[in-house]
Amino acid sequence: MFLISKFMVLLTQPLVWVGLMLVLGLLQLQRRPQAARQFFQTALVLLMLVGWLPLPNALLRALEQMHPAPKQIDPVNYAGVVVLGGATESSYVWEGHDQPALNAAAERMTVVLPLLRGQPHWKLLFTGGEGELIGGSLSEAERARRFFDQMGVPPAQLMLEDQSRNTYENAVLSARLPGVDKAQPWLLVTSAWHMPRSMAVFKKAGWNVTPWPVDYRTGLSTPWTQYSLAQGVSRWQTTLNEYLGLLSYRLLGRL
């Protein structure tokens, strides 16, 4: 299942589809030039549409608005905060230097720091093993440990789950850590566009979680003139991957 999911992630990359259209066009160029032109035209249209940001942003916005953060919470009632992995760069980026390397989802890591201030009874539970097909020498949990250590989080306050490879395993394996009571209230921190799937999975696994979304990629609206191939490729991959994840989790009964 893990290998299948990685293959499906490959298919959510828009440029893969553009490349596929070009390859099919080349294969048909000698025998069926008309069909080849149609494949080339499709590749060009896809490439041009990928950079138009209002469409992927609208799809992401629908996910981001499903679970707004609570206006206020009573910290006394919470056991702590669960942070989902996905905000650190790959293991090989961390090797050779002591600087933490975070990616575009860095808010998953940074937003919890002010939340922990003045709450010594809270636990910071980070969950993330190695979600890449070929992992490196450092699990994401170890990368997170190094980051939070540099940020001054006391080791006794930090709990690490280092075996999970996806959101479903985040929920299931985190509940097995010694000292974790999933029936107690926890804040759940992940990207806003990932929160619908995360909340559904954690609830299904028996967790008592309150959403604390971060890493917003959209606002109230996107100007129709916004165009960027670089951003469009990234937004479409995030969008397609998340909707595909919701569909596959629903079919598997994980939601």
Phi and psi in degrees as a GROMACS rama.xvg file:
@    title "Ramachandran Plot"
@    xaxis  label "Phi"
@    yaxis  label "Psi"
@TYPE xy
-63.806  -42.632  PHE-2
-65.4153  -38.6093  LEU-3
-63.4018  -42.3133  ILE-4
-62.932  -36.5681  SER-5
-68.8807  -35.5669  LYS-6
-66.2393  -40.1065  PHE-7
-65.3936  -35.4316  MET-8
-61.2869  -38.2822  VAL-9
-59.1874  -38.4234  LEU-10
-73.4377  -14.9408  LEU-11
-84.2404  -0.876177  THR-12
-86.9291  116.08  GLN-13
-56.9642  -37.5528  PRO-14
-68.3563  -21.3033  LEU-15
-64.944  -40.2318  VAL-16
-68.775  -38.8303  TRP-17
-61.6802  -45.9108  VAL-18
-62.6164  -38.0073  GLY-19
-63.6748  -41.8886  LEU-20
-62.6397  -39.4374  MET-21
-66.1749  -42.4341  LEU-22
-63.5735  -44.6628  VAL-23
-62.4262  -37.0604  LEU-24
-64.3355  -42.3794  GLY-25
-64.214  -37.9095  LEU-26
-66.8948  -27.9213  LEU-27
-97.2781  -1.87951  GLN-28
-60.4094  -40.0621  LEU-29
-80.876  -45.6908  GLN-30
-85.77  -37.1333  ARG-31
-135.094  75.3298  ARG-32
-59.825  -32.6852  PRO-33
-64.4346  -44.7806  GLN-34
-64.2172  -37.8747  ALA-35
-61.6452  -43.3221  ALA-36
-61.9506  -37.1242  ARG-37
-65.579  -40.5645  GLN-38
-64.0599  -42.5646  PHE-39
-64.476  -40.9139  PHE-40
-64.1242  -40.6251  GLN-41
-62.7381  -41.9996  THR-42
-61.2761  -40.5844  ALA-43
-66.9656  -43.751  LEU-44
-62.592  -44.8425  VAL-45
-59.0128  -44.1597  LEU-46
-62.8593  -39.7344  LEU-47
-70.5117  -39.0915  MET-48
-71.6729  -30.2631  LEU-49
-56.9097  -35.5128  VAL-50
-82.4198  -6.02695  GLY-51
-83.711  106.864  TRP-52
-75.0966  -27.5935  LEU-53
-55.5512  -34.9594  PRO-54
-70.4402  -55.0145  LEU-55
-63.1876  -32.6087  PRO-56
-64.4807  -37.7087  ASN-57
-63.2914  -39.3203  ALA-58
-70.2625  -38.7536  LEU-59
-68.3608  -38.8191  LEU-60
-60.2447  -37.1733  ARG-61
-61.2411  -35.9087  ALA-62
-74.4867  -41.9483  LEU-63
-66.1027  -26.4534  GLU-64
-90.3353  -0.73431  GLN-65
-74.6741  -30.6706  MET-66
-133.079  81.6674  HIS-67
-68.0186  151.81  PRO-68
-70.8811  145.984  ALA-69
-65.025  146.213  PRO-70
-66.282  -34.0891  LYS-71
-156.211  154.849  GLN-72
-133.6  159.891  ILE-73
-99.2576  103.214  ASP-74
-57.0591  -27.9837  PRO-75
-62.0016  -29.5151  VAL-76
-81.9837  -8.10443  ASN-77
-103.769  144.091  TYR-78
-81.1333  -25.1691  ALA-79
159.128  -155.512  GLY-80
-132.23  135.505  VAL-81
-102.731  123.774  VAL-82
-111.533  122.783  VAL-83
-83.2177  143.028  LEU-84
-67.4284  175.045  GLY-85
119.752  1.4772  GLY-86
-107.306  -1.20279  ALA-87
-105.846  149.279  THR-88
-68.1415  165.002  GLU-89
-58.3526  159.413  SER-90
-55.4498  -40.932  SER-91
-64.5335  -24.4666  TYR-92
-70.9914  -30.1336  VAL-93
-79.0413  -20.168  TRP-94
-76.3055  136.054  GLU-95
99.6645  -5.75082  GLY-96
-153.844  170.413  HIS-97
-103.087  1.88606  ASP-98
-82.6718  134.577  GLN-99
-63.9657  145.408  PRO-100
-125.008  106.812  ALA-101
-106.924  157.587  LEU-102
-106.956  -159.166  ASN-103
-66.9884  -15.0826  ALA-104
-97.5774  27.219  ALA-105
-56.8546  -26.0037  ALA-106
-60.3344  -24.5459  GLU-107
-58.3152  -32.9229  ARG-108
-89.2045  -39.9078  MET-109
-83.1971  -30.2996  THR-110
-68.3347  -22.3401  VAL-111
-77.8663  -19.1195  VAL-112
-62.6325  -49.8217  LEU-113
-67.5178  -27.1926  PRO-114
-63.6743  -33.1115  LEU-115
-79.4013  -19.3135  LEU-116
-63.231  128.67  ARG-117
77.6152  8.06971  GLY-118
-124.625  68.0584  GLN-119
-64.4197  -18.5823  PRO-120
-82.2472  -13.2119  HIS-121
-73.183  147.936  TRP-122
-105.913  141.599  LYS-123
-104.285  105.642  LEU-124
-101.838  111.073  LEU-125
-100.92  131.447  PHE-126
-124.197  120.632  THR-127
172.524  120.186  GLY-128
-96.8554  -101.049  GLY-129
-139.46  104.718  GLU-130
-86.7777  -3.72733  GLY-131
-88.681  154.142  GLU-132
-61.4876  -44.2722  LEU-133
-117.037  103.02  ILE-134
-79.4175  166.782  GLY-135
-101.592  -159.696  GLY-136
-82.5482  -16.1028  SER-137
-115.178  121.427  LEU-138
-67.9888  162.266  SER-139
-65.8371  -31.7681  GLU-140
-61.8475  -39.04  ALA-141
-68.2786  -38.9343  GLU-142
-62.9519  -40.2975  ARG-143
-65.5009  -40.6594  ALA-144
-58.2084  -43.5522  ARG-145
-64.8419  -40.4176  ARG-146
-64.234  -51.2843  PHE-147
-67.3046  -30.2158  PHE-148
-63.9507  -42.9172  ASP-149
-68.1724  -25.6649  GLN-150
-84.3466  -1.79204  MET-151
88.3275  14.9337  GLY-152
-72.6553  125.435  VAL-153
-60.6922  135.025  PRO-154
-55.0062  -34.5503  PRO-155
-67.9855  -18.1602  ALA-156
-91.0167  -12.7409  GLN-157
-100.279  131.253  LEU-158
-120.911  135.255  MET-159
-123.624  131.91  LEU-160
-114.111  117.937  GLU-161
-119.205  21.2215  ASP-162
-114.043  -17.1181  GLN-163
-72.744  147.867  SER-164
-120.708  -6.15309  ARG-165
-155.359  -179.89  ASN-166
-65.2882  -39.8449  THR-167
-60.5513  -46.4075  TYR-168
-68.5265  -30.3345  GLU-169
-53.6761  -48.2241  ASN-170
-70.2713  -44.497  ALA-171
-72.9283  -47.1858  VAL-172
-75.4031  -31.6086  LEU-173
-64.0131  -34.414  SER-174
-67.2125  -18.4414  ALA-175
-89.5531  -5.19948  ARG-176
-66.5779  140.82  LEU-177
-59.6856  134.344  PRO-178
87.3297  0.688384  GLY-179
-96.2561  126.291  VAL-180
-116.785  101.287  ASP-181
-70.3687  -12.3623  LYS-182
-77.5193  -20.0296  ALA-183
-74.4328  156.784  GLN-184
-69.5917  134.055  PRO-185
-131.9  148.308  TRP-186
-85.9702  139.143  LEU-187
-111.659  118.462  LEU-188
-110.295  121.695  VAL-189
-160.332  177.578  THR-190
-62.3208  143.457  SER-191
-58.0816  -39.0906  ALA-192
-71.4487  -18.3419  TRP-193
-95.9264  -9.2143  HIS-194
-64.8389  -40.3866  MET-195
-56.3106  -45.928  PRO-196
-68.4811  -41.1119  ARG-197
-63.8257  -46.8508  SER-198
-61.1868  -43.4935  MET-199
-63.6851  -42.0488  ALA-200
-67.2548  -46.6102  VAL-201
-65.9999  -40.1356  PHE-202
-62.3648  -42.6641  LYS-203
-63.1159  -32.2662  LYS-204
-82.5627  0.496796  ALA-205
94.9547  10.6719  GLY-206
-80.1052  146.358  TRP-207
-101.015  87.0875  ASN-208
-119.35  147.274  VAL-209
-114.396  130.687  THR-210
-70.2333  137.808  PRO-211
-133.084  77.8847  TRP-212
-71.9074  145.794  PRO-213
-139.394  -176.428  VAL-214
58.3703  50.2779  ASP-215
-70.3266  136.417  TYR-216
-104.885  -12.7698  ARG-217
-131.835  163.821  THR-218
-111.446  -147.607  GLY-219
-71.0908  -30.0299  LEU-220
-159.548  166.48  SER-221
-122.439  125.393  THR-222
-55.7701  138.647  PRO-223
-65.0322  -16.1185  TRP-224
-88.3803  -2.95295  THR-225
-72.202  121.334  GLN-226
-143.415  128.137  TYR-227
-159.935  117.755  SER-228
-63.5352  -41.9533  LEU-229
-62.428  -49.5  ALA-230
-67.9234  -36.991  GLN-231
-62.8926  -41.9884  GLY-232
-58.9312  -46.0712  VAL-233
-65.9133  -44.4745  SER-234
-64.9555  -43.0405  ARG-235
-64.7904  -39.0648  TRP-236
-65.4009  -43.9083  GLN-237
-60.6411  -45.6706  THR-238
-63.3684  -51.9604  THR-239
-65.0974  -38.7246  LEU-240
-63.283  -40.0231  ASN-241
-73.6043  -42.6338  GLU-242
-66.4233  -37.5811  TYR-243
-65.962  -37.8407  LEU-244
-63.1264  -42.194  GLY-245
-61.7707  -43.4732  LEU-246
-64.6954  -47.6909  LEU-247
-66.7597  -38.0319  SER-248
-66.4084  -36.4527  TYR-249
-66.7475  -41.3857  ARG-250
-66.1769  -31.6084  LEU-251
-85.2281  -4.21694  LEU-252
75.9754  23.4638  GLY-253
-91.0939  -6.81279  ARG-254
